[in-house]
Amino acid sequence: MKRTGYIFHPKYLKHETEPHPENPGRLEAIQYRLETSGTMKRLNMLAARVASEEEIAQIHDPAYIHQVKQSCADGVRSLDADTVISAESYEAACLAAGAGLKAVDQVVDGKVTNVFCAVRPPGHHAEKDRAMGFCLFNNVAIAARYAQAKRGLSRIFIFDWDVHHGNGTQHSFYTDASVYYASTHQFPFYPGTGAANETGSGDGMGTTLNLPLAPFSDDAVYLDLVENRVIPEMFRFKPDLVLISAGFDAHEDDPLANMRISTQGFGLITARIQKAANELCRGRLISMLEGGYNHEALSESVQIHLENLMAGTH
């Protein structure tokens, strides 16, 4: 039985952004590698669905959702200096958010153990009321709220290993003790948030863990933090579901950052987190694509990520 799910939709390629670094070629490279390597045949192919406006509004203001929809319909080409859109970007973004919801249903129903969502546009910079950093809707945050509101899960652990801090995700849950947000990221770097002293506030005090890293941090640095900071917090928090903001732009060959994770390093990090999920929440783990801008490094890293997810199922 194929216990690792994979979600992709052709509409993700219709979010037309060229010559922007976050472009359809990223997913085309992933699809090509998974098909030619034979990895795709070992995955449980799941169909994405559209997230409704009501589901997206669990995280985003309705007025902002309408703004994105109308901007795409009106032919607007960007929502901010970094975030390019096209006519079909709104539909792609609703399908990207919907992939996380489909994944939640599949893992909660026991049809698969874990899922990787090969989506775009990415999500972790999107704030409640604005686009940021290539992101329209916060896919991981929407999935977390759906898991709680519709599927009865109480505690969600989000690990964001994208090279950029996920400001939108942090802000979504900063005062919420039921969602733990942990992030490794280059610092100081875009978007400027994610200092070590940002640990949550109010009821959420102590459920945000920021691990800001100096440029050129390598596999050893990341694995040490995963094993000695992130995983102990997972065991303390005892989540019902683990979500990963899986950005692969901390890769040593990525052009937009200065980190030194190897392709194999992403595999080792995946294996550690999946093992913890197996022990804590019956392996329930969903990863959603964020960054990664060298197409070869991205596709290789996604493949090894999936190979480790498959190896970690039981």
Backbone bond lengths (Angstrom), bond angles and torsions (degrees), N, CA, C in turn:
res aa  C-N    CA-C-N  psi(-1)  N-CA   C-N-CA  omega(-1)  CA-C   N-CA-C  phi
1 M - - - 1.459 - - 1.524 109.93 -
2 K 1.329 117.09 136.07 1.459 122.19 -178.26 1.528 108.23 -83.57
3 R 1.332 116.27 106.96 1.455 121.23 -172.68 1.525 113.97 -94.88
4 T 1.332 117.95 -4.85 1.467 121.37 176.97 1.520 109.13 -109.47
5 G 1.315 116.01 120.58 1.461 121.22 179.87 1.515 112.18 -89.24
6 Y 1.328 114.94 156.85 1.466 121.92 179.50 1.520 108.02 -140.36
7 I 1.326 116.30 127.77 1.463 121.11 -179.51 1.521 109.79 -120.60
8 F 1.321 114.52 127.29 1.467 123.88 175.25 1.520 107.06 -146.16
9 H 1.317 117.11 149.84 1.468 120.72 174.55 1.527 108.85 -139.62
10 P 1.345 118.11 135.97 1.470 120.14 -179.29 1.531 113.18 -57.87
11 K 1.317 117.19 -25.38 1.466 120.39 -179.49 1.526 111.52 -63.82
12 Y 1.331 117.83 -22.86 1.473 119.62 177.34 1.528 111.07 -60.94
13 L 1.329 115.97 -26.82 1.468 120.15 179.34 1.528 111.90 -78.06
14 K 1.339 116.59 -13.96 1.465 121.45 -179.67 1.527 112.67 -85.59
15 H 1.325 115.79 -3.83 1.472 120.84 169.72 1.529 105.15 -79.29
16 E 1.329 115.36 87.54 1.467 122.55 -167.71 1.522 110.06 -89.26
17 T 1.318 115.79 116.97 1.459 121.45 -170.52 1.527 114.03 -129.18
18 E 1.335 117.55 -4.10 1.460 119.04 -173.91 1.535 110.28 -55.23
19 P 1.368 116.04 144.65 1.476 129.96 5.84 1.532 113.93 -92.32
20 H 1.298 117.27 28.78 1.459 123.28 179.58 1.541 110.75 -62.45
21 P 1.337 118.74 146.35 1.485 119.37 178.41 1.524 113.33 -63.25
22 E 1.341 118.33 -28.82 1.467 121.04 176.53 1.526 106.53 -90.33
23 N 1.328 116.68 88.51 1.465 121.62 -171.62 1.531 111.35 -131.22
24 P 1.340 118.13 169.18 1.470 120.75 -176.48 1.526 114.08 -58.62
25 G 1.333 117.40 -26.01 1.457 120.31 -179.69 1.525 113.75 -58.62
26 R 1.318 116.95 -24.53 1.460 120.47 177.70 1.532 110.43 -60.62
27 L 1.320 116.20 -49.89 1.466 119.40 -179.24 1.516 111.69 -73.85
28 E 1.326 117.28 -33.01 1.465 119.41 176.65 1.523 110.40 -61.35
29 A 1.334 117.40 -39.03 1.465 121.24 178.85 1.532 110.80 -66.27
30 I 1.337 116.32 -40.95 1.472 120.24 178.56 1.524 110.12 -63.69
31 Q 1.327 117.11 -48.11 1.461 120.86 -178.83 1.531 111.09 -59.65
32 Y 1.321 116.00 -44.20 1.472 120.55 -178.13 1.531 110.67 -62.26
33 R 1.333 117.05 -45.83 1.460 119.35 -178.63 1.529 111.24 -65.10
34 L 1.305 117.52 -43.07 1.463 119.61 -178.23 1.525 111.26 -66.61
35 E 1.325 116.57 -35.04 1.473 119.84 179.73 1.519 111.01 -73.31
36 T 1.327 118.03 -46.29 1.467 120.53 -174.61 1.531 112.13 -74.63
37 S 1.320 117.39 -24.64 1.464 120.45 -179.78 1.524 112.67 -84.21
38 G 1.330 116.60 -14.44 1.454 120.10 -176.06 1.520 114.04 89.11
39 T 1.331 116.89 -5.03 1.467 120.00 -179.94 1.526 111.17 -62.35
40 M 1.330 116.49 -38.70 1.467 120.64 -176.42 1.531 111.66 -56.58
41 K 1.317 117.42 -37.44 1.477 121.34 -176.90 1.524 112.24 -65.60
42 R 1.320 116.82 -19.29 1.467 120.83 -177.32 1.522 112.47 -95.82
43 L 1.326 116.47 1.52 1.458 121.58 -178.24 1.523 111.08 -101.67
44 N 1.314 116.07 152.72 1.462 122.39 174.46 1.525 107.34 -89.11
45 M 1.333 116.73 105.96 1.462 121.14 -174.90 1.528 109.61 -77.09
46 L 1.322 115.38 120.76 1.458 121.76 -177.82 1.526 109.76 -113.92
47 A 1.316 116.15 144.10 1.464 121.11 -179.28 1.525 110.01 -86.48
48 A 1.317 116.49 130.85 1.464 120.26 174.08 1.523 108.92 -67.87
49 R 1.318 115.72 158.23 1.457 120.12 171.41 1.519 108.79 -129.57
50 V 1.302 115.84 165.21 1.464 120.76 179.59 1.528 109.36 -81.98
51 A 1.301 117.12 129.71 1.461 120.90 170.80 1.522 107.91 -77.48
52 S 1.324 116.53 133.15 1.463 120.52 179.65 1.527 109.98 -74.57
53 E 1.328 115.46 163.23 1.462 119.33 176.27 1.522 110.66 -60.36
54 E 1.329 117.23 -35.51 1.463 121.19 179.20 1.531 111.02 -65.10
55 E 1.326 116.34 -39.22 1.468 119.91 178.40 1.521 111.40 -68.22
56 I 1.324 116.82 -41.81 1.469 120.65 177.88 1.524 110.45 -65.86
57 A 1.335 116.55 -32.96 1.470 121.79 -178.88 1.523 112.90 -70.87
58 Q 1.336 118.55 -6.15 1.458 119.92 170.57 1.530 110.96 -64.99
59 I 1.340 115.95 -21.79 1.470 121.85 -179.89 1.531 111.58 -118.28
60 H 1.334 117.56 -38.91 1.466 121.10 -172.23 1.527 112.45 -109.70
61 D 1.333 115.64 149.08 1.462 121.26 175.99 1.527 110.36 -62.48
62 P 1.336 118.39 135.82 1.467 120.66 176.42 1.533 113.45 -54.28
63 A 1.321 116.89 -36.75 1.470 119.59 179.73 1.530 110.95 -64.77
64 Y 1.314 117.06 -36.47 1.469 120.43 177.38 1.528 110.54 -69.40
65 I 1.311 117.74 -42.48 1.475 121.03 177.43 1.523 109.59 -56.95
66 H 1.335 115.87 -45.50 1.476 120.36 178.92 1.530 110.74 -63.24
67 Q 1.325 117.07 -38.51 1.476 120.69 179.37 1.525 110.75 -60.79
68 V 1.338 117.11 -44.53 1.465 120.43 179.32 1.533 109.81 -62.57
69 K 1.323 116.19 -46.52 1.465 121.33 -179.43 1.521 111.01 -59.66
70 Q 1.319 116.24 -47.19 1.464 120.71 -177.47 1.526 111.72 -69.59
71 S 1.322 116.84 -37.79 1.470 120.18 179.73 1.522 110.97 -62.13
72 C 1.334 116.79 -40.73 1.462 120.11 178.19 1.523 110.39 -66.11
73 A 1.327 116.47 -42.59 1.466 120.74 179.70 1.517 111.82 -64.71
74 D 1.322 116.65 -31.93 1.468 121.18 -176.77 1.520 113.61 -86.17
75 G 1.328 117.56 -2.31 1.459 120.23 178.83 1.509 115.05 82.68
76 V 1.329 117.44 15.16 1.466 120.89 175.42 1.529 108.68 -62.40
77 R 1.326 117.84 140.94 1.466 120.35 -175.69 1.515 114.32 -100.97
78 S 1.336 118.90 -12.54 1.463 118.70 177.22 1.523 109.92 -155.63
79 L 1.328 115.07 147.68 1.464 121.42 178.22 1.521 111.57 -99.60
80 D 1.319 116.93 -22.91 1.458 121.97 168.72 1.527 107.36 -154.10
81 A 1.316 117.52 -173.26 1.464 120.51 -173.91 1.526 112.60 -61.23
82 D 1.330 117.47 -25.51 1.461 121.48 -175.58 1.528 114.14 -105.82
83 T 1.318 117.82 -19.23 1.460 121.41 -164.59 1.524 110.92 -108.81
84 V 1.341 114.82 101.10 1.460 122.78 -177.82 1.528 109.61 -87.91
85 I 1.331 116.70 143.37 1.465 121.37 175.25 1.516 109.97 -132.88
86 S 1.341 114.70 167.10 1.457 121.69 176.58 1.526 107.89 -142.16
87 A 1.321 116.62 -177.00 1.467 120.48 -172.54 1.523 113.12 -57.32
88 E 1.331 117.86 -35.81 1.463 120.76 -175.10 1.537 113.68 -103.99
89 S 1.319 116.08 14.38 1.468 119.46 -177.82 1.523 112.47 -67.27
90 Y 1.328 117.99 -35.67 1.464 119.60 -179.86 1.526 110.61 -62.97
91 E 1.328 116.53 -45.62 1.462 119.42 179.02 1.525 110.86 -63.84
92 A 1.335 116.53 -40.34 1.471 119.66 177.31 1.521 110.76 -61.73
93 A 1.334 116.48 -41.59 1.461 120.39 -178.98 1.525 111.58 -66.53
94 C 1.334 117.49 -37.69 1.473 120.44 176.92 1.528 110.54 -66.80
95 L 1.321 117.33 -34.65 1.466 121.20 176.61 1.529 111.52 -73.87
96 A 1.329 116.93 -31.96 1.469 119.94 176.35 1.529 109.91 -66.65
97 A 1.321 116.59 -46.40 1.463 120.30 176.48 1.531 110.50 -63.49
98 G 1.313 116.10 -40.11 1.459 120.74 -179.16 1.512 113.73 -65.88
99 A 1.334 117.25 -26.51 1.470 120.03 176.54 1.520 110.47 -60.13
100 G 1.324 116.75 -41.21 1.454 120.24 178.69 1.514 112.19 -64.59
101 L 1.325 116.46 -36.35 1.469 120.33 179.71 1.525 110.65 -69.41
102 K 1.338 116.00 -41.93 1.461 119.70 175.81 1.527 110.51 -61.58
103 A 1.321 116.35 -41.77 1.466 120.66 179.65 1.526 111.05 -62.70
104 V 1.323 117.13 -42.53 1.464 120.30 177.81 1.526 110.18 -58.26
105 D 1.316 117.13 -48.45 1.467 120.13 179.77 1.521 111.44 -58.45
106 Q 1.314 117.11 -42.13 1.462 121.04 -176.41 1.530 111.97 -66.61
107 V 1.344 117.15 -42.38 1.463 118.44 -178.91 1.526 111.61 -75.77
108 V 1.326 117.40 -36.45 1.467 119.68 179.41 1.530 110.20 -67.59
109 D 1.323 116.89 -36.73 1.469 121.05 178.87 1.531 112.81 -78.79
110 G 1.335 117.23 -3.90 1.456 121.15 176.72 1.514 114.67 76.90
111 K 1.335 117.01 15.33 1.468 119.57 -179.29 1.519 111.74 -77.19
112 V 1.304 116.29 -27.76 1.467 122.72 172.44 1.524 106.86 -140.23
113 T 1.332 116.20 164.69 1.465 120.55 177.12 1.522 110.88 -89.95
114 N 1.326 116.37 -43.85 1.458 121.36 -179.03 1.522 109.65 -142.91
115 V 1.324 115.92 164.18 1.471 121.74 -176.08 1.523 108.98 -143.47
116 F 1.338 116.09 139.38 1.463 121.80 167.00 1.514 108.30 -110.73
117 C 1.325 116.34 129.62 1.463 122.68 179.67 1.525 109.21 -106.20
118 A 1.335 116.28 108.54 1.465 121.93 179.35 1.523 108.15 -86.85
119 V 1.329 115.84 82.04 1.458 121.82 -170.25 1.517 112.04 -115.77
120 R 1.291 115.87 158.61 1.443 125.73 163.44 1.527 107.46 -157.52
121 P 1.320 118.66 149.70 1.468 127.35 2.17 1.525 112.20 -66.34
122 P 1.362 114.83 153.84 1.465 119.59 176.26 1.526 110.49 -70.43
123 G 1.357 116.58 -177.04 1.450 116.04 -169.55 1.512 119.89 -138.72
124 H 1.340 119.93 -21.72 1.462 118.51 -161.31 1.523 116.01 -72.18
125 H 1.338 118.01 -12.39 1.470 119.89 174.97 1.529 112.44 -89.33
126 A 1.313 119.04 -14.89 1.466 121.52 -174.43 1.527 110.36 -66.05
127 E 1.310 115.55 123.43 1.463 121.63 178.99 1.528 110.43 -89.42
128 K 1.300 116.08 174.47 1.461 121.58 -178.10 1.524 111.99 -54.25
129 D 1.338 116.05 -37.90 1.464 119.52 -172.45 1.524 113.99 -129.66
130 R 1.346 117.47 19.13 1.463 117.66 177.31 1.520 112.37 -161.74
131 A 1.330 113.70 151.49 1.462 121.80 173.53 1.522 108.44 -78.23
132 M 1.330 115.09 150.27 1.459 120.93 176.41 1.515 109.41 -156.11
133 G 1.316 116.67 147.11 1.457 121.62 165.89 1.518 115.64 51.26
134 F 1.324 117.12 47.57 1.469 124.91 177.49 1.535 112.43 79.25
135 C 1.346 118.84 -1.47 1.469 122.57 -170.30 1.525 111.81 -106.93
136 L 1.333 116.44 138.41 1.464 121.94 177.67 1.524 111.44 -103.39
137 F 1.324 117.05 -59.59 1.462 122.00 177.46 1.529 109.15 -120.74
138 N 1.327 116.05 145.80 1.460 119.97 -174.20 1.531 109.63 -84.16
139 N 1.324 115.54 92.39 1.466 122.15 -171.54 1.527 112.91 -57.93
140 V 1.324 116.94 -46.83 1.457 120.90 -178.00 1.528 111.19 -67.47
141 A 1.318 117.10 -42.48 1.468 120.19 179.79 1.523 110.95 -63.61
142 I 1.333 116.88 -41.11 1.464 120.97 178.47 1.524 110.51 -63.30
143 A 1.330 117.00 -40.56 1.467 120.94 177.59 1.527 110.84 -63.37
144 A 1.325 117.03 -41.20 1.461 120.68 179.99 1.523 111.19 -61.64
145 R 1.324 116.91 -46.78 1.465 120.31 -179.86 1.532 111.68 -65.52
146 Y 1.320 116.52 -38.65 1.464 120.52 178.00 1.529 110.66 -62.80
147 A 1.320 116.54 -42.61 1.464 120.58 179.92 1.523 110.70 -59.41
148 Q 1.323 116.19 -35.78 1.461 120.25 178.89 1.526 112.02 -79.24
149 A 1.328 116.23 -48.88 1.465 120.13 -172.10 1.519 112.98 -73.82
150 K 1.331 117.23 -35.77 1.469 120.58 -172.68 1.516 114.27 -109.11
151 R 1.325 117.72 -23.67 1.461 119.68 -174.86 1.533 113.14 -116.59
152 G 1.312 116.50 4.49 1.455 120.40 170.57 1.516 116.47 73.74
153 L 1.319 118.47 14.98 1.462 120.25 176.66 1.531 108.73 -81.21
154 S 1.296 116.49 140.59 1.468 120.06 -173.85 1.525 113.03 -93.60
155 R 1.334 116.73 -44.90 1.457 120.58 -168.52 1.531 109.97 -124.53
156 I 1.314 115.22 123.93 1.468 121.96 -176.90 1.523 108.64 -118.45
157 F 1.328 116.54 131.45 1.466 121.82 175.91 1.517 108.59 -109.24
158 I 1.320 116.89 122.62 1.464 122.61 178.06 1.525 108.87 -109.65
159 F 1.333 116.28 124.40 1.466 121.16 173.47 1.525 107.87 -114.08
160 D 1.315 115.91 121.44 1.462 123.47 -176.42 1.530 107.88 -111.51
161 W 1.357 115.85 106.30 1.470 117.84 179.86 1.537 112.10 -104.41
162 D 1.314 117.51 10.19 1.467 120.14 171.76 1.526 108.84 -55.93
163 V 1.319 116.31 150.24 1.465 119.69 -176.72 1.525 112.05 -68.79
164 H 1.344 116.55 -20.42 1.466 121.77 176.90 1.525 109.70 -100.72
165 H 1.311 116.48 143.66 1.458 120.76 178.42 1.535 110.80 -66.60
166 G 1.322 115.98 137.77 1.467 121.29 -179.58 1.519 111.45 -86.28
167 N 1.307 116.13 74.65 1.466 121.33 -176.87 1.523 112.80 -56.01
168 G 1.337 116.89 -40.84 1.458 119.69 -177.90 1.517 112.21 -64.83
169 T 1.333 116.63 -41.99 1.459 120.38 178.95 1.522 110.36 -66.56
170 Q 1.322 117.01 -45.12 1.462 119.96 178.75 1.520 110.80 -57.06
171 H 1.327 116.71 -47.56 1.458 119.88 -176.78 1.526 112.12 -67.26
172 S 1.325 117.78 -28.85 1.461 121.10 179.32 1.525 112.07 -63.44
173 F 1.335 116.44 -30.52 1.472 119.85 -171.37 1.525 113.37 -127.39
174 Y 1.327 117.84 17.44 1.463 121.02 -170.79 1.529 112.90 -63.93
175 T 1.321 117.15 -29.01 1.463 121.44 -179.90 1.525 112.24 -107.99
176 D 1.330 116.56 16.08 1.469 122.33 -172.21 1.522 110.15 -113.89
177 A 1.316 116.92 114.68 1.460 121.01 -177.91 1.522 113.42 -75.96
178 S 1.341 117.62 -9.04 1.468 120.52 -175.46 1.528 113.15 -90.71
179 V 1.334 117.45 -9.41 1.464 121.85 177.76 1.524 108.46 -126.74
180 Y 1.331 116.04 120.46 1.459 121.99 179.64 1.525 108.34 -98.09
181 Y 1.326 116.60 128.31 1.471 121.70 178.61 1.525 109.29 -115.56
182 A 1.330 116.51 120.14 1.463 122.59 176.24 1.523 109.18 -120.98
183 S 1.323 117.24 137.49 1.462 120.68 -176.05 1.520 111.85 -140.74
184 T 1.337 115.55 133.29 1.462 122.11 164.85 1.521 106.85 -105.66
185 H 1.326 118.47 135.50 1.463 120.17 -175.58 1.524 110.34 -163.30
186 Q 1.318 114.77 151.78 1.464 120.17 173.84 1.523 108.48 -66.73
187 F 1.333 116.44 138.34 1.464 120.24 -175.15 1.531 109.00 -150.80
188 P 1.324 119.84 138.26 1.465 125.28 -5.76 1.522 111.06 -75.68
189 F 1.295 116.20 143.08 1.459 122.43 -173.98 1.521 106.74 -167.40
190 Y 1.319 117.23 170.18 1.460 120.01 175.94 1.530 109.62 -56.00
191 P 1.327 119.62 137.82 1.471 129.72 3.22 1.528 114.12 -94.97
192 G 1.340 117.61 10.24 1.463 120.63 177.25 1.522 114.16 97.57
193 T 1.322 117.86 -10.98 1.458 121.83 176.84 1.530 109.82 -92.09
194 G 1.343 115.62 175.04 1.461 119.89 174.76 1.515 115.11 96.87
195 A 1.327 117.16 28.38 1.461 119.93 174.11 1.527 109.43 -69.24
196 A 1.318 116.28 157.21 1.465 120.85 -175.97 1.525 112.54 -62.81
197 N 1.340 116.95 -25.65 1.470 119.46 -178.53 1.525 113.21 -84.70
198 E 1.329 117.44 2.67 1.470 120.91 173.86 1.529 107.16 -87.77
199 T 1.331 116.60 97.90 1.463 121.28 -171.67 1.523 113.26 -122.91
200 G 1.331 117.19 10.73 1.454 120.88 -176.64 1.511 110.88 103.73
201 S 1.341 116.10 166.93 1.463 119.92 177.63 1.521 109.62 -145.76
202 G 1.320 116.25 161.89 1.452 120.24 -179.26 1.518 111.08 58.00
203 D 1.335 115.84 -134.12 1.464 120.31 179.33 1.529 111.80 -61.42
204 G 1.327 116.64 -25.12 1.459 120.91 -177.04 1.521 114.81 -88.26
205 M 1.335 117.26 5.91 1.465 119.14 179.34 1.532 110.09 -58.77
206 G 1.333 115.47 125.54 1.458 120.49 178.83 1.510 115.04 90.81
207 T 1.336 117.78 2.95 1.468 119.51 176.85 1.525 111.93 -114.26
208 T 1.318 115.82 24.01 1.465 122.71 167.02 1.522 106.89 -127.89
209 L 1.328 115.23 128.58 1.468 121.02 178.82 1.521 108.62 -125.97
210 N 1.331 116.03 109.89 1.457 120.84 176.41 1.517 109.92 -104.51
211 L 1.333 114.91 129.50 1.459 122.34 -179.65 1.532 108.25 -120.38
212 P 1.348 116.90 76.23 1.465 120.86 -178.72 1.523 110.71 -68.64
213 L 1.336 115.00 137.38 1.461 120.50 -173.06 1.524 111.55 -124.33
214 A 1.317 115.14 146.63 1.455 121.16 174.97 1.523 109.81 -72.23
215 P 1.335 117.53 152.77 1.459 119.90 174.57 1.528 111.08 -54.65
216 F 1.312 115.92 151.58 1.466 125.74 176.80 1.533 113.36 73.77
217 S 1.340 117.20 16.80 1.464 119.67 172.73 1.526 109.06 -65.91
218 D 1.337 116.70 140.48 1.465 121.00 -171.26 1.529 111.92 -115.84
219 D 1.336 115.45 -171.25 1.469 121.23 -178.41 1.521 111.97 -52.52
220 A 1.322 116.53 -45.33 1.467 120.39 -175.37 1.523 111.12 -61.55
221 V 1.331 116.36 -41.15 1.470 120.71 179.49 1.522 110.13 -64.08
222 Y 1.322 116.42 -47.98 1.468 120.47 -178.74 1.528 111.49 -64.01
223 L 1.320 117.48 -45.92 1.464 120.01 -178.19 1.528 111.54 -64.16
224 D 1.315 116.77 -36.30 1.455 120.06 176.54 1.531 110.49 -61.63
225 L 1.325 116.79 -43.77 1.464 120.13 179.89 1.524 111.55 -68.26
226 V 1.319 117.02 -39.99 1.458 120.08 178.64 1.526 110.14 -61.55
227 E 1.323 116.04 -47.00 1.461 120.00 -175.19 1.532 113.41 -74.86
228 N 1.329 116.74 -33.23 1.465 119.40 -171.40 1.522 114.99 -108.33
229 R 1.327 117.26 -11.02 1.463 120.26 177.78 1.528 111.66 -122.29
230 V 1.334 117.58 -52.86 1.467 120.34 -173.47 1.529 111.21 -71.83
231 I 1.330 117.28 -53.17 1.471 119.68 -175.45 1.535 112.14 -64.37
232 P 1.334 120.45 -40.63 1.463 118.11 174.24 1.528 113.23 -57.71
233 E 1.334 117.27 -35.85 1.463 120.04 177.10 1.529 111.21 -69.95
234 M 1.313 116.77 -35.17 1.464 119.52 174.89 1.532 110.33 -59.34
235 F 1.326 116.35 -44.55 1.461 120.26 -178.94 1.528 112.01 -69.88
236 R 1.314 116.64 -32.26 1.465 119.70 176.45 1.529 110.83 -69.52
237 F 1.326 116.00 -38.49 1.471 121.82 -174.73 1.533 112.43 -80.53
238 K 1.331 116.68 -32.43 1.473 122.86 178.94 1.536 112.38 56.41
239 P 1.339 116.50 67.75 1.472 119.74 -176.54 1.526 113.08 -75.60
240 D 1.329 114.62 158.26 1.466 122.65 171.90 1.531 111.33 -88.65
241 L 1.330 116.88 -15.67 1.468 123.18 -176.93 1.516 108.16 -158.46
242 V 1.335 116.21 141.33 1.463 122.01 174.54 1.526 108.82 -111.72
243 L 1.317 116.07 129.51 1.464 122.94 175.08 1.523 108.42 -115.22
244 I 1.328 116.42 138.57 1.466 121.23 176.65 1.525 109.66 -118.43
245 S 1.324 115.88 125.84 1.456 120.70 164.87 1.524 106.12 -83.46
246 A 1.339 114.39 95.88 1.465 121.40 -169.44 1.520 110.40 -92.58
247 G 1.319 114.76 81.93 1.453 120.09 170.60 1.518 108.58 -92.41
248 F 1.320 117.10 136.90 1.461 120.63 -178.18 1.531 111.64 -110.25
249 D 1.344 116.22 24.80 1.459 121.28 -178.59 1.526 113.27 -87.48
250 A 1.342 117.36 2.39 1.468 119.25 168.40 1.529 110.78 -86.97
251 H 1.333 117.25 5.87 1.469 122.26 177.41 1.526 110.32 -63.57
252 E 1.308 115.71 146.64 1.467 120.66 -177.56 1.525 113.40 -61.84
253 D 1.330 118.62 -20.75 1.466 121.31 -179.23 1.528 113.34 -102.08
254 D 1.323 118.00 5.27 1.464 119.45 -177.35 1.532 110.79 -74.06
255 P 1.335 117.77 137.39 1.463 120.17 -175.32 1.532 114.87 -82.32
256 L 1.341 118.51 -13.41 1.463 119.56 -172.89 1.526 114.12 -100.09
257 A 1.329 117.14 1.87 1.467 119.41 -178.91 1.516 109.63 -147.97
258 N 1.329 115.95 -172.76 1.473 120.57 -171.68 1.520 112.87 -131.62
259 M 1.330 117.18 30.24 1.456 119.90 -178.72 1.524 111.24 -95.48
260 R 1.332 115.69 174.56 1.461 120.11 -169.71 1.527 112.47 -134.13
261 I 1.341 117.42 34.69 1.464 118.01 174.15 1.526 108.33 -73.79
262 S 1.333 116.64 134.80 1.460 121.12 175.36 1.529 109.52 -85.70
263 T 1.323 115.31 166.88 1.461 119.63 174.01 1.525 109.76 -56.56
264 Q 1.320 116.83 -45.14 1.463 121.05 179.63 1.527 111.19 -63.64
265 G 1.333 115.97 -32.25 1.461 119.71 178.33 1.521 112.37 -60.96
266 F 1.335 116.31 -40.61 1.465 119.18 176.90 1.528 111.09 -63.25
267 G 1.319 116.27 -35.28 1.458 119.45 176.52 1.523 111.83 -64.69
268 L 1.324 116.66 -42.07 1.465 120.64 -179.62 1.525 111.50 -66.96
269 I 1.336 116.45 -40.87 1.466 119.60 177.38 1.524 110.11 -62.76
270 T 1.323 116.54 -44.37 1.466 120.79 178.23 1.515 111.18 -57.17
271 A 1.334 116.12 -47.35 1.464 120.49 -177.96 1.520 111.45 -60.37
272 R 1.336 117.89 -40.02 1.467 121.16 -179.55 1.531 110.89 -65.27
273 I 1.329 115.74 -44.75 1.471 119.19 -177.42 1.524 110.48 -70.15
274 Q 1.331 117.16 -39.46 1.462 119.62 178.60 1.525 111.04 -64.14
275 K 1.324 117.31 -39.87 1.473 120.87 178.36 1.532 110.28 -61.00
276 A 1.321 116.58 -42.96 1.466 119.91 178.29 1.530 110.62 -64.13
277 A 1.340 116.58 -41.32 1.472 120.01 178.45 1.526 110.67 -62.96
278 N 1.330 116.76 -37.33 1.469 120.33 177.54 1.529 110.71 -59.59
279 E 1.321 115.67 -40.82 1.463 120.01 -176.81 1.526 112.43 -77.80
280 L 1.339 116.30 -28.10 1.467 120.10 -172.34 1.528 114.39 -98.54
281 C 1.327 117.56 -38.37 1.473 119.51 -169.92 1.522 111.89 -144.21
282 R 1.331 115.42 41.95 1.461 121.49 175.93 1.533 112.71 57.09
283 G 1.332 116.25 28.25 1.455 120.78 176.35 1.512 115.03 81.03
284 R 1.311 117.05 2.49 1.474 120.00 -176.99 1.521 110.58 -63.17
285 L 1.316 115.69 108.06 1.462 121.51 -177.41 1.519 108.77 -144.99
286 I 1.313 115.66 133.42 1.467 122.11 176.51 1.521 107.90 -128.84
287 S 1.326 117.04 126.15 1.463 120.30 174.82 1.522 108.91 -114.19
288 M 1.327 114.40 140.80 1.460 121.05 -179.34 1.516 109.17 -125.70
289 L 1.319 115.83 132.77 1.459 121.25 -176.69 1.525 111.21 -63.33
290 E 1.317 115.15 133.45 1.463 121.94 171.07 1.529 107.82 -115.28
291 G 1.348 118.16 -107.61 1.453 120.27 -176.34 1.525 113.90 -89.23
292 G 1.337 114.14 -174.01 1.465 122.78 -177.16 1.507 109.24 129.94
293 Y 1.352 117.62 108.43 1.465 119.74 -164.68 1.524 114.60 -125.20
294 N 1.322 117.90 -2.97 1.457 121.35 166.13 1.525 105.44 -95.49
295 H 1.329 117.25 113.65 1.456 119.72 -169.10 1.524 113.21 -62.38
296 E 1.313 117.31 -37.72 1.463 119.64 179.36 1.525 110.61 -68.41
297 A 1.333 116.66 -47.43 1.461 120.23 179.16 1.528 110.58 -62.59
298 L 1.323 116.57 -40.65 1.462 120.94 179.64 1.523 111.47 -62.00
299 S 1.327 116.25 -49.26 1.465 119.09 -176.47 1.525 111.44 -67.21
300 E 1.317 117.59 -38.08 1.468 121.00 176.73 1.527 110.69 -64.47
301 S 1.323 116.36 -40.70 1.467 120.67 -177.94 1.521 111.33 -69.38
302 V 1.332 117.01 -40.41 1.465 119.88 176.77 1.531 109.77 -63.04
303 Q 1.330 116.83 -41.48 1.467 119.30 179.37 1.521 111.08 -60.64
304 I 1.328 118.14 -46.71 1.469 119.25 -178.28 1.531 110.56 -70.29
305 H 1.314 117.05 -31.22 1.469 121.78 173.67 1.528 109.62 -59.81
306 L 1.318 116.42 -47.89 1.467 120.95 179.67 1.523 112.15 -66.96
307 E 1.314 117.12 -40.50 1.466 119.80 178.68 1.528 110.64 -59.34
308 N 1.316 116.87 -39.29 1.463 120.67 178.67 1.519 112.35 -74.42
309 L 1.329 117.39 -34.34 1.462 118.85 173.25 1.525 111.10 -62.20
310 M 1.331 116.38 -43.13 1.458 120.13 178.72 1.528 111.26 -64.24
311 A 1.327 116.14 -42.93 1.463 120.48 -179.27 1.520 112.20 -64.90
312 G 1.347 116.29 -27.17 1.449 120.72 -176.33 1.512 115.10 -88.66
313 T 1.333 118.65 -0.98 1.464 120.78 -178.72 1.517 110.62 -80.07
314 H 1.323 114.49 154.02 1.458 118.50 175.60 1.527 109.83 -151.06
